[in-house]
Amino acid sequence: MSKFLNMTNQQIIITFFIAHWYLSLFTQTFFLHRYAAHGMFTMNKWVEKFFYILTFLFQGSSFLSPKAYGIMHRMHHAYADTDKDPHSPSYSKNFFDMMWKTKNIYNDILHDRADIDPKFKQNVPYWKFIERIGDSWITRLVWIGLYTAFYIYFVPTEGSWWLLYLLLPIHFLMGPVHGAIINWFAHIYGYATFKVNDTAKNLLPIDFLMFGESYHNNHHKFGGRANFGKKWFEIDPCYPIILVLNFFKVIKLKKNNDLNYM
């Protein structure tokens, strides 16, 4: 019975981690990336508030501002792999240097300290109430406490299962981890289907890990295209969700504007 309970607890922890990974990733790619940064579809203000709240709940301690994310990502497309790129491996000493640089630029944008071209600020969503709550250190620490308490309750105390605690830092920084994987690895490794003016590559031929985000070369070629996959085997898991929401008129998918970053 004890072994059965331990196995069940292990499964609960792994399921929780996987759920947090993909739910956080969904809000990042759907709301922050495809909506806030690129405006690939429209939604009314009530639906926008709903996805704001969903982003806060799913990203938790690593909540990313749709406003700051949208502006920074537009800059990435406009200045990709130049010294003005907010996150380029070509202008970073290593992975952690790029993450630190990205954090500083993100915070400058978030707190209106950066000198930003007005074109990057057009039509980005902004809900002051959720942005302030999500960015509060008190809120972030509460989320961290909740994740930790969950692990303390469910992680088995026998054997080497304490190693599951190594997953906790990923929970704490889930949003930035997702961004860093693409911003670093998808500019170094993978394959390029299209010629672009930067180093963007498709990281995975079948994107089981990043919910369509790893088709980075495709996305840099067709910046306004809601479906990040192009080849027959490049299945973008987020795109069918977009089609369903569009069908039920929760959102309104724009006509294809492939070459625009905004």
N, C-alpha and C positions, 0 to 999 in steps of 0.2 A: 504493500500500500504506500509506504514511504517513497519507494522508487517511482511509483506511478505519479504521486503528487509532485515529486521533483521534476519529472519529465513534463508534466502539465505546466508547471511554473516556468520551465525553460521555454516551452512553446509560447506561453503568454508574453514573455519578454521579447522573444524574436518577432512575434506577431505585432507587438506594440512598436518595435523599432521599424519594421517594414511599413506599417501603417503610417507612422509619423513621417518616414522618408517620402512616401508617395503622395500623401495628402499635402505636405508642405511643398513638395515639388509641383503638384498640380496648381496650387494657388500662385506659385512663382511663375510658371510658364504661361498659365491661362490669364491671370489677372495682372500681374506685374509686367510680364514681358509682352505678351501678345496684345493686351488691352492698353495698359498704362503707357508703355513705351512706343508701341507701333500703331495703336488704334485700328487693329484689324477688324474689329467689330464695335458696334455701339451698344449701349444699354441705358435704360433710364436711371435716374438718380437713386431710386429705391433699390433697384437691383445692384447698382454700384455699391451702395452701403452694405448690402447683404454680403457681397464678395469681399468688401473691406473687413467685415467682422469675421468672415470665414478665414481670410488670410491671417488675421490676428490669432485666431484659435488654432489654426493648423501650423503656423510657423512658431507660435509661442515665444520662447525666449529669444529667438533669432528673427523676430518680426522686422521686415524690411519695408520702409516707407514706399508706397506706390509712386508718390511724387518724386522722391530722390532717385529711386530705382529707374523710373521712366526717363528722367533727364540724363542720368549717367549713362544709361544704355544707348540713348540717342547719340550721345557724344562718342561712345565706343564705335558705333557704325560710321559716324562722320569722320573720325580720326583714327580708324583702326590701324594698329601697328605703327603709329607715329608717336612723337614725344607728348602729344596731347591726348593720347588714348588713356582713359582712366585705369585700364588693366591690360597691359600687353607684356607677354613674356619677352618680347624683343627689347623692352626698356625696363626690365626688372632683373635683379641679380639672381633671384631664385623664386620658388613658389611662395614662400612666406613673405618675401619682400614685396611681391605683387599684391598679396592679400592685405598687407599693411598699408601700401599705397592706396589701394582701392578703398579701404576703410576711411582713410583720411579725406579722400576726395568726396566720398559718400557723405561724411559728416559735414563737410564744408557746404555741400549742396543742400543737405537737410536743414542746416541752420542758417542758410542764406548768407554764407560768408564767401562764396565763390563768385567770381565774375563770369557769368554764364551768358552766352549769346541768347537773346530772347527767343530765337526760333526753336530752341530746345525745350522751352518752357510751355509751349502752346498746348492747351487742352490736356494737360496732365491731371489726373484725378487728385483731389485733396480733400480729406475729411480731418479737420484739425483735432477733433475729439479723440478719434481712434489713433491718429498719428502720435499724439502726446502720450496717451496711455501705453501704446505699444513700444514707444521709444524710452519710456521711463525705466530707470535702473531698478526701482522698486518692483515694477511689474516683471522685469526680466528675472530678478532674483526669486520672485514668487513662482514663476514657471520652472526655474531650475530646481527649487525646492520640491515642487510637485513631481517632476521627473525622478528626482533622487528618491523621494519617498516611495514611489511606485516600484523602483528597483529594489530598495531595501525590503519591501514587503514580499516581493515575488522571487528575487534571486535566491536559489538554494544555498544553504550555508555549508553543505558538505561538498567535499571534493574540490575541484578547481573551477567551479562555476562562478567564483568571484570575478573571473576574467570578463564576465558579461558587463561588469561595471565600466570596462573600457569603451563601451558604446555610449556612455553618458555624455562625454564631451561632444560627440557628433550631434546628439539631441540638442545640446546647448547652442551649437553654432550651425544648425541645420541649413538655414538659408544661405549664409556665406559659403558653406561647404559646397552646396550645389553650384553656386556661381563660380567658385574657384575651379571646380573640376572642368567646366567648359572653358572658362577664360584662360586657363593654363594648358591643360592637356589637349583640348581641341584646336589649339594653335601650334601644337608641336607634333602630335601623333595623329594617325588616321589617313584618310584618302581624300583627294579633291576631285570632285566630278566636274566642277566648273572653275574657270579661270577668274580669279578675283584679285583686287589690288591689295591683298593682305594675306596672312598665313592661315586663315580659317580653314579647317578641315572637318570632315565628317568622322567623328571619333569611333562610332560603332555602326556596322552595316545593318544590324537589327537592334534598335534602341530599347532594350529591356530595362535599362538602368536609369535613363534621364528623361523619360516621358516625351521624347521627340527632340529635346534640346541638343542631343549630340549630333544632329544633322546640321552642323554649324556652317560648313561650306555652302550647303544649299541655302541656308538662311541668309548668309552674307551676300549671296548672288541675288536672291529674291526676297528682299527685306520686308515686303509687305504681304507676303504669301502666308495664309493661315495654316496651310499644310506644309510642314517642314520636310516631309519626305518627297523624293522625286522619282527615284528608281522603284521598280515594282516591289522590291523586297524591303524598301525603306518605309516601314509602317510607323506613322506618328500616332501614338496612343491618345494624344490630346485632341487630335482633329475630329474623330467621331463624336466626342463629347461636345465640341463646338457645333457640329452639324445638328446634333439632337437639340441643343439649346436654341439654335437658330430656327429649327423646325417648329418648336413650341413658342417661338417669339419671345423668349427670355432675353436673347440678344439679337442683334441684326448684323449679320455678316456682310461686310463691305464687298463690293466688286473688286476683283483682283487688281492690286496696285503693286505688282511684284517689285518694282525697282525703287520704291520709296522706303526710306527708313522710318518715316513718321506716318 
